[in-house]
Amino acid sequence: MNRRTFLVNSTLATATASTLLANSTYSASGPPPDNKLPRWRGFNLLEKFVARPSRDGSGTRRVAYRERDFEWIADWGFDFARLPMSYQCWAVGDPARWTELDEKSLKQVDEAVALGKKHKVHVNLNLHRIPGYCVNPPAEPLDLWTDPRALEAAVFHWRHLAERYKGIPNTEVSFDLINEPAKVDETAYVRVITALVAGIRSVDPNRLIIADGLNYGTMPVPGLVGLEVGQSTRGYGPFRLSHYKASWAQGSDTWPVPTWPMPEGDKIWDAQALQKSNIAPWQKLQQQGVGIHVGEWGCYNKTPHDVALAWMEDQLKLWQAAGWGWSLWNFRGEFGILNSNRQDVAYEDHKGEKLDRKMLELLKRY
């Protein structure tokens, strides 16, 4: 895509915005009237979360999604799989080669979309690392928020995905544009999202699109209302409970053992505090017709299991009352229901995997 085409596409966002939800079709068991997104419930699948070097060091290892994950998600009554992906799984991180695509790796994403259709699990494609930005290190060589070359490449990748999945209904596939934008102001973020939406809608005007909130996904973005995209929030608060002793959370090994409810300074975190801090601000967007979904949430495996479950249940009740769906981070791993390696859980064997039955049954209730 040349720069002129990019600028022309950027004008399309407002013109086509009204078609997004009007042309989407959902099942009768979808959301209550006050939320424009279905109450999807499910998990993040991490096969392309980061680009892994090949075993011989010659390139990037292609990691396929597992059909049994989709099968088990559906068997347990869930209907959503969010795929946080790094563009470097199918493209080189060098800006000079950002538009060179590895078709074999992208076909593995196609396979995940097909598995979602087969098992009736909605697939939400998310760029966790997009040209110019990632919430995790290492930093990208160019800055998405300020450099037009990074933005042009980001539009190129989303436009390619839009072309790839054009014609697949919104009941099966949606796009989540940028994972957890941080250290960027609303004006710059809205400008970037507008360009990405324009690129997608120039190819597929009716694609269902979701944008993460600001400040790591925790802050609603009123400036996006005119684009008629859904918005994705997070469910990690209070952070000292959800990330207790997480190695990447600086100082977390010195925090007191979490309880629920949980004191933090002059504040007591409980269901009422969660409602005020994490639910009410987003409900203002709902009143303007914006659909809300909790794209990530969960509790690291060092928080006592009973505390984690009590906190999780309060969140689930609040989201159910708000009509919001959610996607646990993750399915398999330290936050998930499988192979979480908690020291205070009696795991159940599930076809060779260690299943946290109590957490699973809690999730199924909501």
C-alpha positions, 0 to 999 in steps of 0.5 A: 500500500502506498502512502496516498492509498493509505491517506484515502482509506483513512477518510472511509472510517466515518462514512462506513461506521454505521454499517458495523453492528447494523449488519451483524447477526447474532444468535437469540442467546446473545447480549441483553439490549444494553450491550451491543456485543454478544456476551461471549465467554472464553479464553485467550489461546497463545500459540502466536502470542510471541514469535519463537525462533526456529530450532535451527535458528534460521527463522521463526518457528510456526506454531499451530493452534490445537483443535482439542483446545477449541473442542474442550472450550466448546464442550465446557459450554464456552464460545469464544477464543481470543488469539493475541498474536505477534505480527512477527510470527508471519513477518520480519521485525525489520521495518524494511521488510514489514510487508513481507508475509509468511503464508505458511504461518498465516495459514495456521491462523486460517486453521484456527478460524476454521476450527472456531467455525467447526466447534462453534467458537467465535475467534477474535483476532488480536495483534498483541504486537503490531508494527510500531507497538507492543506492551511487552519488551522489546520495543518496536524499532519505530513508534506507531503513535508518531511515525507514519511508516509504522502506521502504514505498516500496521494498516497493511497488516490489518487490511491483509487480514480483512482481505483474508477473512472477508465474507466470513460472518461476524458471528465467527470472526472479529478483530481486536486491533491493538493490545493494551495501548499505553503511554499514548494520549487519546488524540494520538490513539484515536488517530491510529485506530481511525486509520486501522478501521478505515483500512479494514472497512475499505476491504470489508465494510461490515467487519466487527471491530473492537478496540482496547481501552487506553492505559493498558486496556483499563480506560474507556475511550469516548473519542472512538464512539463515532467509529462504532467499534466495540471496546475491550476492557480488562479484569486485573484489578486490583493488580496486587491481587491478580499479579502477586509474585508475578516475575514481570511485576516489579516489587510483587514479591514484597507485596502482602499475601492477598485476601478478598476483600483486600485492603490497599492503603485507605481503600478496601477492594470488594465487589462494590469497589470493583463496580465503582472503579472498573464497571461504572466508567464503561457503562457510560459508553454502553449508554452511548451504544458501545459494546463492551467485552472483557478481553483479558482477566485472570489471577496469577498462580501465586495468589491463594486459590480460595482468594483467587476464586472469591475475587473471580466470582465477584467479577463474574457476577458484575460482568453478568449483571452488566451483560459483558462477556469475558476471555480468561488469560489464559486457557493453559498456563499460570492464569488458566484452568489447565496446567496452572502449576498452583501449589494449593490445588488438587488437580484433576487429570483431563486427558493428560492435562492438569485441570483446575476443576473448581475454577472451571466450574466457577466459570461455567456458572457465569 
